[in-house]
Amino acid sequence: MGYAKRIYALAASEMKARRDKAEQQAAQNKAAFLRQCPQVLDIEGEMAKTGLAAVKAVGAGKDAVEIIRNLAKYNLELQAKRKKLLLQNGFPADFLQPHYTCTVCEDTGATDGKPCACYQKLLREIAFRELSAKTPLQLCTFDSFSLSCYPNTPDHSGVIPRQKMEEVLRFCKRYADTFSLQSPSLLFFGNTGLGKTHLSLAIAAAAIEKGYGVVYGTAQNLFSALEKEHFGKAAEDEDTESMLLDCDLLILDDLGTEFTTGFVTASFYNIVNTRLLCGKPTVINTNLTFAELEDKYTNRIVSRILGCYQVRRFYGEDMRVKMRLEQK
C-alpha cells in the first residue's frame, strides 16, 4: 500500500520496540530463573552440545540420519528436564521464551516473505493517528454529518440545498464503502463551510480502515513544502513530491488558498496528471468556481480535471457559522 515514508519508518520502529521488549523480558526471566535454579546451566550446556554434534553428523555419511535422530531425542529429553525444573520452582513452562506481540511473525512484521497481518494493522493505526493529529478525523464521520444545517427551502436558483446535499452524502458513502485503487478521482466545489473537508476526511477514514495509505493536506501547506524542497530549504530526508504521487489516496484541501506561482501551477499539473496516469484516486476540495480555477491554474489543468474527475457541488449556507449561531 502507498503510505508515506514516515508511516513505514514509525511502523518499523514500533515493530523493533515490540521485539526488543519481548526479548529483553525473556533475558530478565532467564536471569531470575538462574538465580533460583543455577543447575539449569548444565542442561542448557548439554543442549548446546547436541546442536554442535548434529552439525558434525551431517558429514557422517549413511550413519548421519540415525545420529541426528538420537541427538534430537536427547535434546527433547533435556528440554523436558528444564521444563520440569521451571514448574518445580514455580515458573510457567514458557517462562524462558520471548512473548512476542504477534506469535505468527514474532514481531518481525513479515511471514513467508509477505507483510504480516499485524504489520498491516499497525500501518493502519499509525496512519489514522498521524492524520488525526493534523485534522479532526475522529469527528468528521458520515454519522456526524448533519443535513439539518442545510436549508430545506429553495434558494434563488430554485435548488433545495438539503436535498442536493443528501445526494452528495449518499454518493460519498458509496464511494467510501467501495473505495479501491480503481476508484475515480473527485472534485468537490462550493462556498466555504459547506462540509467538503468533513466528507473528504470521512472518506479518508474509510480508506485507512481498508488498509490504504492516505495523505491529506491543504494546498497551501503541501505546495509550500514542495517549494521548500525544490529550492533546497527543507531537510534532506523530506520528499513531499514522492509522498503526493505515490500514496493510495491524496486529499488536496482548500485548493485556491495558496499563493500561486509558476512553480505551484507546474507542480499542481504534475500531481493531477501523474496520479491520473497511474490510476491513483485524488480528492480535491475548492471554494473556487470553474472560471476562477481556469484563471488561477490555466485551462489545461482544469480541462484535465473536469474531463477525468467526478464533480460534486456543495450547496447551502456556511454551516459552521450557522452552527455557532444556533449554539448561542
C-alpha positions as CSV (number, residue, x, y, z in Angstrom):
1,M,0.0,0.0,0.0
2,G,1.1,3.5,-0.7
3,Y,1.9,5.0,2.7
4,A,4.2,8.0,3.3
5,K,7.8,7.1,4.2
6,R,7.2,8.4,7.7
7,I,4.4,5.9,8.3
8,Y,6.7,3.0,7.3
9,A,9.5,4.3,9.5
10,L,7.2,4.6,12.5
11,A,5.9,1.1,11.9
12,A,9.4,-0.3,11.6
13,S,10.4,1.4,14.8
14,E,7.3,0.1,16.7
15,M,7.9,-3.5,15.5
16,K,11.5,-3.3,16.6
17,A,10.4,-1.9,20.0
18,R,7.9,-4.8,20.4
19,R,10.6,-7.4,19.5
20,D,13.2,-5.8,21.8
21,K,10.8,-5.6,24.7
22,A,9.9,-9.3,24.4
23,E,13.5,-10.4,24.1
24,Q,14.6,-8.2,27.0
25,Q,11.9,-9.6,29.2
26,A,12.9,-13.1,28.3
27,A,16.5,-12.3,29.2
28,Q,15.3,-10.9,32.6
29,N,13.2,-14.0,33.2
30,K,16.2,-16.3,32.4
31,A,18.4,-14.3,34.9
32,A,15.7,-14.7,37.6
33,F,15.4,-18.4,36.9
34,L,19.2,-19.0,37.0
35,R,19.4,-17.2,40.4
36,Q,16.9,-19.7,41.8
37,C,17.9,-22.8,39.8
38,P,21.6,-22.5,38.6
39,Q,21.7,-26.2,37.6
40,V,19.8,-25.3,34.5
41,L,23.1,-24.1,33.0
42,D,24.3,-27.7,32.9
43,I,21.1,-28.7,31.0
44,E,21.5,-25.9,28.5
45,G,25.1,-26.7,28.0
46,E,24.2,-30.2,27.1
47,M,21.5,-28.8,24.7
48,A,24.2,-26.7,23.0
49,K,26.4,-29.7,22.6
50,T,23.6,-31.7,20.8
51,G,23.3,-28.8,18.3
52,L,27.0,-28.9,17.5
53,A,27.0,-32.7,17.3
54,A,24.1,-32.5,14.8
55,V,26.1,-30.2,12.6
56,K,29.1,-32.5,12.6
57,A,26.9,-35.5,12.0
58,V,25.9,-34.1,8.6
59,G,29.1,-35.3,7.1
60,A,28.9,-38.8,8.7
61,G,27.6,-40.4,5.6
62,K,25.0,-43.2,5.9
63,D,25.0,-43.0,9.8
64,A,24.0,-39.3,9.8
65,V,20.3,-39.9,9.9
66,E,20.4,-42.2,12.9
67,I,22.9,-40.0,14.7
68,I,20.7,-36.9,14.2
69,R,17.6,-38.8,15.3
70,N,19.3,-39.9,18.6
71,L,20.6,-36.3,19.2
72,A,17.1,-34.9,18.6
73,K,15.6,-37.4,21.1
74,Y,18.2,-36.5,23.7
75,N,17.6,-32.8,23.1
76,L,13.9,-33.3,23.8
77,E,14.7,-35.1,27.0
78,L,16.9,-32.2,28.1
79,Q,14.1,-29.7,27.3
80,A,11.7,-31.8,29.4
81,K,14.1,-31.7,32.3
82,R,14.4,-27.9,32.0
83,K,10.6,-27.6,31.8
84,K,10.3,-29.8,34.9
85,L,12.7,-27.6,36.8
86,L,10.7,-24.5,35.8
87,L,7.4,-26.0,37.1
88,Q,9.0,-27.3,40.3
89,N,10.3,-23.8,41.1
90,G,7.0,-22.1,40.5
91,F,7.7,-20.8,37.0
92,P,5.4,-21.3,34.0
93,A,6.6,-23.7,31.3
94,D,7.2,-21.0,28.7
95,F,8.9,-18.6,31.2
96,L,12.1,-18.5,29.2
97,Q,10.5,-17.9,25.8
98,P,10.1,-14.4,24.4
99,H,6.4,-13.5,24.5
100,Y,6.0,-11.6,21.2
101,T,3.0,-9.4,20.5
102,C,2.4,-11.4,17.3
103,T,3.1,-15.2,17.5
104,V,2.9,-15.5,13.8
105,C,5.8,-13.3,12.7
106,E,7.4,-12.9,16.2
107,D,7.3,-9.1,15.8
108,T,9.4,-9.1,12.6
109,G,6.5,-7.8,10.5
110,A,6.7,-10.5,7.9
111,T,5.9,-14.1,7.4
112,D,6.7,-16.3,4.4
113,G,8.2,-13.3,2.8
114,K,5.0,-11.3,3.0
115,P,3.8,-8.5,5.3
116,C,2.2,-10.0,8.4
117,A,-1.4,-9.0,9.3
118,C,-0.1,-7.4,12.5
119,Y,2.2,-5.2,10.5
120,Q,-0.6,-4.1,8.1
121,K,-2.8,-3.4,11.1
122,L,-0.1,-1.3,12.7
123,L,0.3,0.7,9.5
124,R,-3.4,1.5,9.5
125,E,-3.3,2.5,13.2
126,I,-0.3,4.8,12.7
127,A,-1.8,6.3,9.5
128,F,-5.0,7.1,11.4
129,R,-3.1,8.5,14.3
130,E,-0.9,10.7,12.1
131,L,-3.9,12.1,10.2
132,S,-5.9,12.6,13.4
133,A,-3.1,14.7,14.7
134,K,-3.5,17.1,11.8
135,T,-7.2,17.0,11.4
136,P,-10.4,16.4,13.4
137,L,-10.6,13.0,11.8
138,Q,-12.5,11.2,14.5
139,L,-15.1,14.0,14.5
140,C,-15.5,14.0,10.7
141,T,-17.6,10.9,10.2
142,F,-20.6,10.2,8.0
143,D,-22.7,9.8,11.1
144,S,-21.7,13.2,12.4
145,F,-22.5,15.0,9.1
146,S,-25.8,16.8,9.8
147,L,-28.1,17.6,7.0
148,S,-30.2,19.7,9.3
149,C,-27.8,22.6,8.8
150,Y,-28.7,22.9,5.2
151,P,-31.8,24.9,4.1
152,N,-34.8,22.8,3.2
153,T,-36.3,25.6,1.1
154,P,-35.5,26.6,-2.5
155,D,-32.6,29.1,-2.9
156,H,-32.6,31.9,-5.5
157,S,-32.0,29.4,-8.3
158,G,-34.8,27.1,-7.2
159,V,-32.5,24.4,-5.7
160,I,-33.2,22.9,-2.3
161,P,-29.8,22.7,-0.6
162,R,-30.7,19.9,1.8
163,Q,-31.9,17.6,-1.0
164,K,-28.8,18.2,-3.0
165,M,-26.5,17.6,0.0
166,E,-28.4,14.4,0.8
167,E,-27.5,13.2,-2.6
168,V,-23.8,14.2,-2.1
169,L,-23.8,12.4,1.3
170,R,-25.1,9.2,-0.3
171,F,-22.6,9.5,-3.1
172,C,-19.7,9.9,-0.6
173,K,-20.8,7.0,1.5
174,R,-21.0,4.7,-1.6
175,Y,-17.6,6.0,-2.6
176,A,-16.1,5.2,0.8
177,D,-17.8,1.8,1.0
178,T,-16.4,0.7,-2.3
179,F,-13.1,2.5,-2.3
180,S,-10.2,0.9,-4.1
181,L,-7.3,1.9,-6.2
182,Q,-9.7,1.8,-9.1
183,S,-12.0,4.4,-7.6
184,P,-12.3,7.7,-9.6
185,S,-10.9,11.0,-8.5
186,L,-13.3,13.6,-7.1
187,L,-13.6,17.4,-7.3
188,F,-15.7,18.9,-4.5
189,F,-16.5,22.6,-5.0
190,G,-18.8,25.2,-3.4
191,N,-18.6,28.0,-1.0
192,T,-16.7,27.8,2.3
193,G,-18.1,26.0,5.3
194,L,-20.4,23.5,3.4
195,G,-18.8,20.2,4.5
196,K,-16.2,19.5,1.8
197,T,-13.4,18.8,4.3
198,H,-15.7,16.9,6.6
199,L,-16.8,14.4,3.9
200,S,-13.3,14.1,2.5
201,L,-12.0,13.1,5.9
202,A,-14.8,10.6,6.3
203,I,-13.7,9.1,3.1
204,A,-10.1,9.1,4.3
205,A,-11.0,7.3,7.5
206,A,-12.8,4.6,5.5
207,A,-9.9,4.2,3.1
208,I,-7.4,3.9,6.0
209,E,-9.6,1.3,7.6
210,K,-9.4,-0.7,4.4
211,G,-5.6,-0.6,4.6
212,Y,-4.9,2.2,2.0
213,G,-2.4,4.9,2.5
214,V,-3.9,8.4,2.7
215,V,-2.2,11.7,2.5
216,Y,-4.2,14.8,3.5
217,G,-3.1,18.4,3.4
218,T,-4.2,21.9,2.5
219,A,-2.9,23.2,-0.9
220,Q,-1.1,26.0,0.9
221,N,0.9,23.6,3.2
222,L,1.6,21.0,0.6
223,F,2.7,23.4,-2.2
224,S,4.8,25.3,0.4
225,A,6.6,22.1,1.3
226,L,7.2,21.3,-2.3
227,E,8.7,24.8,-2.9
228,K,11.0,24.5,0.1
229,E,12.3,21.1,-1.0
230,H,12.7,22.3,-4.6
231,F,14.7,25.3,-3.6
232,G,16.8,23.5,-1.0
233,K,15.2,24.9,2.1
234,A,13.9,21.7,3.6
235,A,15.5,18.8,5.4
236,E,17.3,16.3,3.1
237,D,15.1,13.4,4.1
238,E,11.9,15.1,3.2
239,D,10.3,14.0,-0.1
240,T,6.9,15.6,-0.4
241,E,6.6,15.0,-4.1
242,S,7.0,11.3,-3.8
243,M,4.6,11.2,-1.0
244,L,1.9,13.0,-3.0
245,L,2.5,11.0,-6.1
246,D,2.8,7.5,-4.5
247,C,0.1,7.5,-1.8
248,D,-3.0,5.4,-2.5
249,L,-5.4,8.4,-1.9
250,L,-4.4,12.1,-1.9
251,I,-6.8,14.6,-0.4
252,L,-5.9,18.2,-1.5
253,D,-7.9,20.5,0.6
254,D,-8.6,24.3,0.1
255,L,-7.3,24.5,-3.4
256,G,-7.0,28.1,-4.3
257,T,-6.0,29.5,-0.9
258,E,-2.3,29.1,-1.7
259,F,-0.1,31.8,-3.3
260,T,0.1,30.8,-7.0
261,T,3.4,30.9,-8.8
262,G,4.7,29.2,-12.0
263,F,6.2,26.5,-9.8
264,V,2.9,25.9,-8.0
265,T,1.0,25.7,-11.2
266,A,3.5,23.2,-12.7
267,S,3.5,21.1,-9.6
268,F,-0.3,21.0,-9.5
269,Y,-0.4,19.8,-13.1
270,N,2.2,17.2,-12.4
271,I,0.3,15.9,-9.4
272,V,-3.0,15.7,-11.3
273,N,-1.6,14.3,-14.4
274,T,0.8,11.7,-12.8
275,R,-1.8,10.4,-10.5
276,L,-4.4,10.1,-13.3
277,L,-1.8,8.2,-15.5
278,C,-1.0,5.9,-12.6
279,G,-4.7,5.3,-11.8
280,K,-4.4,6.7,-8.3
281,P,-7.5,8.5,-6.9
282,T,-7.4,12.0,-5.7
283,V,-10.0,14.2,-3.9
284,I,-9.7,17.9,-4.4
285,N,-11.7,20.5,-2.4
286,T,-12.0,24.1,-3.6
287,N,-14.1,27.2,-2.9
288,L,-13.4,28.4,-6.5
289,T,-15.8,28.2,-9.4
290,F,-14.7,26.6,-12.7
291,A,-14.0,30.1,-14.2
292,E,-11.9,31.0,-11.2
293,L,-10.0,27.7,-11.4
294,E,-9.2,28.4,-15.1
295,D,-8.0,32.0,-14.2
296,K,-5.7,30.6,-11.5
297,Y,-4.4,27.4,-13.0
298,T,-4.9,27.6,-16.8
299,N,-7.5,25.9,-18.9
300,R,-5.1,22.9,-19.5
301,I,-5.2,21.8,-15.9
302,V,-8.9,22.5,-15.3
303,S,-9.8,20.6,-18.5
304,R,-7.8,17.6,-17.3
305,I,-9.7,17.6,-14.0
306,L,-13.2,18.2,-15.4
307,G,-12.6,15.5,-18.1
308,C,-11.4,12.8,-15.7
309,Y,-12.8,13.6,-12.2
310,Q,-16.3,13.1,-10.9
311,V,-17.5,16.5,-9.8
312,R,-19.9,17.2,-6.9
313,R,-21.1,20.7,-6.0
314,F,-21.8,21.6,-2.4
315,Y,-24.9,23.8,-1.7
316,G,-26.2,25.9,1.1
317,E,-25.0,28.4,3.6
318,D,-21.8,28.3,5.7
319,M,-22.9,25.6,8.2
320,R,-20.1,26.3,10.6
321,V,-21.3,29.9,11.1
322,K,-24.9,28.6,11.3
323,M,-24.0,26.0,13.9
324,R,-22.2,28.7,16.0
325,L,-25.2,31.0,15.8
326,E,-27.5,28.2,16.9
327,Q,-25.4,27.4,19.9
328,K,-25.7,31.0,21.3
